[in-house]
Each structure stands twice: as structure tokens, then as C-alpha cells.
Amino acid sequence: MTKIFDGINEKNFLQMCKCFNAKTRSYKAEETITNYSGQNDSIGVLLSGEAVIVKYDFDGNRTIHERLSKNDIFGKLFTYLTDDSDTRVVCSKDCEVLFIDYYHIVKRCEKACEHHSVLVSNMLSILSERSIDQSAKIDILSQRTLRKKLLSYFNLEAKKQGKATFILPFSLASLADYLCVDRSAMLREMKKMREDGIIISKAKKITILKQEG
């Protein structure tokens, strides 16, 4: 079960879903789960599938803020937004999502259930982890060259997966959107990195050979 429900048994989980008026919905790949405009303050829990949090600028260019997989959570509370941003959660694969109204989480119910306090504590822990993840992405994007951006991201992903050879969690096109770079320029730089003996890459499979660059 997702971290937001850690320490909450199945009986209390079901009781809490009823108390919070939680709802489950299914979505197809490429379908928008939600956008962050207006007063949409619900928190989503990805029960299955994969999704991305994306932002579109005025010219229609797409930037990927974050990739979501099973048991991840999303909502305005967990995403940095600007007033003029068109930010959406979009399915990469078919998804099933549990929605909880944020108001029900922050407002204690009359029963003052112990598991409600556990849920709030878990949510604060997740917020702290998200802050660390956002700092890591800022560090990647702040690198001065495209090569250094790629190496920083590859090193981060290798650390997450625990090995020098790893599988990218999304497509090369989505990687370019995540790094906020031109896809063609990124592919050319990856080709140079292969020629320089820095990486081996085949489709989404990457091996880091050395750290120069």
C-alpha cells in the first residue's frame, strides 16, 4: 500500500475511505486525470499504472515535472505551481486512481480517529521527500551543459536502481521534456557520449562507463 497509508490496517483504511468519501476512477493511456486549475484540491493516489505531471507553456511546449508510478500520490499540495501554469496529470499507461478531498484530511472528523493522525503524519513525511526530489531536479537542470545535465540525471537514476546499467523510467522524448531540452540536440549529445566512451545506450537501456564529461 502507498506510503500515505503506512501504519493503517485494512479495516481502518476502509473506514477512512468511507469517512472521507473517497472515490476510485479508471483512466486510459494519454487521458488527463486532472489539471491544477480552479479549485481542484483533491489528492490522488495512483493504485495502478503510470502517469506524468506535465506543464504546457503558451507555445504548447511540454515540460515533465515528475513521473508517477503505482502508489505515488499527487495534487496541488505536492507540486510547485505558478499562477499562469497549465499543469496536468496525464496517464502514460492505463491507470486506476483513488481520490480523497484535501479538506477531509486537514479537518479532523468528530471521531478524532487515531489513523487520521497517522495519515497526516505520513503526508508531511511525503512532502519532505518531495522537497528533496525537487532539489535533485533543480540541481540537474542547473548544470551548464547538456552533457552534464544528462550525466547528472543518469547518475541519479543509477543510484535509485542500484546499478550502473539501468532502464530509463520513460521514453527518450519524455526524457527531453523532463530535462527541458530539445530532443534532437539531446540525441546528438548522447551519440557523442557513446563515441567518447562515457555511456552505452540502446533504446531505454543505459550503462554509465565513466564520469568524465
Buried (B, 14 or more C-beta within 10 A) or exposed (E): EBBBBEBBEEEBBEBBBEBBEBEEEEBEEEEEBBBBEEEEBBBBBBBEBBBBBBBBEEEEEBBBBBBBEEBBBBBBBBBBEEEEBBBBBBBBEBBBBBBBBBEBBEEEEEEEBEBBEBBBEBBEEBEEEBEEEBEBBEEBBEBEEBBEBBBBBBBBBBEEEEEBEBEBBBEBEBBBBBBBBEBEEBBEBBEEBBEEEBBBBEEEEBBBEEEEB
